[in-house]
């Protein structure tokens, strides 16, 4: 951040959530996911990988451990976050004066 007399310049924006840390920790406690983690690089886990963040993924989708509390937290954050969207949907922001009937 750079402070100037009439403004603040933001050079980098990072939005973080501790949910990913919880998922990563719980993945290492889930017996089925631990077996997959141990089989990475073999034919048994050919569609699985871990990214630079250490999260186990299946075809680029994060593997969520079978933990009811964690699933509840993910659903709540997804439904209450202003940045979330349901897969396959787009958000329309209403703006007055738009040439597309108020949708932008």
C-alpha positions, 0 to 999 in steps of 0.5 A: 500500500502507498499512502498519498495525500488524497488516496491510497494505492493498493498494489496487491490484493489478497483474499484469504480464508482459513477454510483452505488450511482446515481442508488441508489439515483434515485431508491428512486425517481422512483415511481414504484421502491419506491412501490417495496422497500416498499413491500420488504419481501412480496409476491408482491416483492418476487423476489426483494431484496436489498444487503448490498450496498442498491441497489434494485435488481430483481433476483440479477440484479440491477433495473435501474430507468426510467431515460434517463440521468442515462441510458445514463451514464450507457451505456457510462460507459459500452461501454468505460470501459476497465473492462466491457464485454457484457453479455455472451461474453468473452474477448480474450487477444492476446499474442505473442507466445501463444501455442493457436494461439496467443489467451490467 
